[in-house]
Amino acid sequence: MVSTFDYDTAFVRNLGWVTQAEQGLLRRKRVAIAGMGGVGGVHLVTLARLGIGAFNISDFDSFDVVNFNRQAGAMMSTLGRPKVDVLAEMALDINPELEVRRFPQGVADENLDAFLEGVDLYVDGLDFFSFAARRATFAACHRLGIPAVTAAPLGMGAAMLAFLPGGMSFEEYFCLDGCDEEEMAIRFLLGLSPAMLQRGYLADPSYVNLAERRGPSTIVACQLCAGVTAAEGLKILLGRGKVFAAPRAYQFDAYTNRLVRTWRPGGNRNPLQVLGLWIARQQLRRMKNAGAKHG
């Protein structure tokens, strides 16, 4: 048994699905991940095991017991510790040769250029409701020509959306300009998952409240997000395989055993999306009214 770290030995089992030359290429790539929580932490661990050689990671939060159901770094031993430090240590424990740049203040306009410096791919791990930071980060990626992906953990599935240089931008797809936070949440949710495969098995709608920034989550979805993101990221970084970039997307739901690919030219301006948004607003209104009656 080998007791010292060796990159080639550590990632030899990747070979076959990637060539030796491609593994060497992954070793020279840098990925930025904003958010080290539910999906972000699993993204980091997964991509580190894929053999990516460098990361820029950000998060301003610390671990709490409420994170235990889904977050890779959430354990009794990490309570109260900064997420960015815990996940950096986990990744370095997998590959001690990693270069990890930490941004413990999170991402904001003033540090985005530094956060994205030298980056080959951006992976979105921000909290669902972090609209200002998400919009700014995707706008910077679009401006700098950096491919960017977001995978949403919805129910017990994952919805994947990629934005490539020269293609449709995040803002062009989601159309969030001028919206209040609740409307942004509706547009972001429906834009990510036009098929809404997760809707049919929501056991207790009272746990969903967009106005209060509340929604259920599962480790099932977070793990699936990491897998599909790593697959799309690998294709982007190696330049092989078809990437379904915006306005194309897909959603896989393990609970319903369904995979749906969607195409929404114009994003949320597409007539199908306009109708879906209207229905979503009506459903949200009914849920609010039902909650008020029970309250």
GISULDA-V639033 format. One record per backbone hydrogen bond with DSSP energy under -0.5 kcal/mol. NH is the residue of the N-H (numbers start at 1). CO is the residue of the C=O. E is the energy in kcal/mol with one decimal. If there is no record, write none. Layout:
nh = <NH/NH>
co = <CO/CO>
e = <E/E>
This chain:
nh = <10/11/12/14/15/16/17/18/23/24/25/26/27/28/28/29/31/32/33/34/35/35/37/40/41/43/44/45/46/47/48/49/50/51/51/52/53/53/54/55/56/57/58/59/63/67/68/70/71/72/74/75/78/79/79/80/81/83/86/87/88/89/90/91/92/93/94/94/95/98/99/100/101/101/102/103/106/111/112/115/116/117/119/120/121/122/123/124/125/125/130/131/134/135/136/137/138/139/140/141/142/143/144/145/146/147/148/149/150/151/152/154/154/155/157/158/159/160/161/162/163/167/168/173/174/175/179/184/185/186/187/188/189/190/191/192/193/196/199/200/201/202/203/207/208/209/209/213/214/219/221/222/223/224/225/226/227/228/229/230/231/232/233/234/235/236/237/238/239/240/244/245/246/248/249/250/251/252/253/254/254/257/258/260/262/264/267/268/269/270/274/275/276/277/278/279/280/281/282/283/284/285/286/287/288/289/290/291/292/293/294/295>
co = <6/7/9/11/12/18/14/14/19/20/21/22/23/24/25/26/54/121/56/123/33/58/125/125/37/39/40/41/42/43/44/45/46/47/48/47/26/29/29/99/31/101/33/103/81/64/65/67/67/37/71/73/75/75/76/63/78/61/82/83/84/85/86/87/88/89/90/91/91/95/53/98/55/99/100/57/103/108/108/111/112/114/116/30/30/147/32/149/34/123/127/129/130/131/132/133/134/135/136/137/138/139/140/141/141/145/163/122/161/124/159/152/157/153/154/252/152/250/150/244/148/164/246/169/170/171/176/180/181/182/183/184/185/186/187/188/189/193/196/197/198/199/201/204/205/207/214/210/209/69/155/218/219/220/221/222/223/224/225/226/227/228/229/230/231/232/233/234/235/235/242/243/162/245/262/160/260/158/258/156/252/253/253/251/249/247/264/173/266/267/270/271/272/273/274/275/276/277/278/279/280/281/282/283/284/285/286/287/288/289/290/291>
e = <-2.8/-1.9/-1.0/-1.6/-1.3/-2.4/-1.4/-1.3/-2.3/-1.9/-1.6/-2.5/-1.7/-0.7/-1.0/-1.5/-2.3/-2.5/-2.9/-1.3/-0.6/-2.6/-0.6/-0.6/-1.6/-2.6/-2.1/-2.1/-2.6/-2.9/-2.3/-1.9/-1.1/-0.6/-1.0/-2.0/-1.4/-0.6/-1.3/-2.7/-2.0/-2.7/-1.7/-1.5/-2.2/-1.9/-2.0/-1.6/-2.2/-0.5/-1.7/-0.8/-1.5/-0.5/-0.9/-2.7/-2.4/-2.4/-2.1/-2.6/-1.4/-2.3/-2.0/-2.5/-2.5/-1.6/-0.9/-0.6/-2.5/-2.0/-1.7/-0.6/-2.8/-0.5/-0.6/-2.3/-1.8/-1.5/-1.0/-2.6/-2.2/-0.8/-1.7/-3.0/-1.0/-2.5/-3.0/-2.6/-1.8/-0.6/-2.3/-2.0/-2.3/-2.8/-2.1/-2.3/-2.6/-2.1/-2.1/-2.2/-2.3/-2.3/-2.4/-0.9/-2.6/-0.5/-2.6/-2.2/-2.6/-0.6/-2.6/-1.1/-1.2/-0.6/-1.3/-2.7/-1.8/-3.0/-2.2/-0.7/-3.3/-2.3/-0.8/-1.8/-2.8/-2.3/-2.1/-2.5/-2.3/-2.0/-2.7/-2.8/-2.5/-2.6/-2.1/-2.1/-2.0/-1.0/-1.5/-0.6/-1.0/-1.1/-0.6/-1.8/-2.1/-0.6/-2.4/-1.3/-2.8/-0.6/-0.5/-1.6/-2.7/-1.9/-2.5/-1.9/-1.8/-2.5/-2.4/-2.2/-1.9/-2.5/-3.2/-2.5/-1.9/-2.3/-3.0/-2.4/-1.3/-1.3/-0.5/-1.5/-3.2/-2.6/-2.1/-1.7/-2.4/-2.6/-2.9/-1.7/-0.5/-0.9/-1.8/-2.6/-2.8/-2.2/-2.9/-2.8/-2.1/-1.7/-2.7/-2.2/-2.3/-3.0/-1.8/-2.3/-2.5/-2.2/-1.9/-2.5/-2.4/-2.1/-2.2/-2.4/-2.2/-2.4/-2.4/-2.2/-2.4/-1.9/-2.0/-1.8>
